[in-house]
């Protein structure tokens, strides 16, 4: 399993996700441009002293990421998807792709991958979205549960 953050914007979210990745031995891919510098103090603080346990992989662009990884193992997550994340059949080596906090993944990317795009259902009418670090946690642990790792 891999977590991919496409153009992450908020350092504390990325730091929390890094801590989650350290706890689950999951590589974390950061796809530039980033909304912060990698040495940002808020990023470091959110990740606490766990950074040495995180396999962080930086990618200069989405194209750079695509050149290195099998597109057939990419699963996309967006509030605009129609399938629930629990309907996904996770496999070893999957990449869980999440978009930036303020706008999510580009619609053209979601449209091109509709069969591999999932959402986390939200029952509250007034809630537009979940915090990115919470969303990654929910999906990653479901994937690990399906694979019998938790």
C-alpha positions, 0 to 999 in steps of 0.5 A: 500500500502507498499513500499519494498526496497530489499537490498537498497544501496544508503542512499539519495535514501532511505531517499527520499523514506522515505519522500515519504512514510511519505507524502503518509502514506505508510509503508516502508520495508527495507530488509537487507543487507542494503548498509548503516547503518540505522543511516547514516547521508546522510540517515537522511538528505535526509529524513529531519525531516520526519522520525518520520512520517515514518512507517519503518519496518526492515527485516533481510532477504528476507526470514524473509520478506516472513515469515511475508507477503502474497506473493500474494500481492507482485508486482515487478518492474524492467527495465527487465520486459515486462509489464508496471506499468500502466497495474498492477491492484493495490489492497489495501495491495499490496507491491511494491518491488524494487531492489538495485540501481546497479543491481535491483531485482535478475533475478530468483525472476523476472522469478518466478513472471513474471506475477506480474513484471512490468517496467516503460517505458523509451523512451531515448535510452542512459538511462539505468535506472531511479533513484530509488526514482523517480521510487518508486514515479511514481509507488506509485502514480499510485497505489494510483491513481488507488485506488482513494486516490489521 
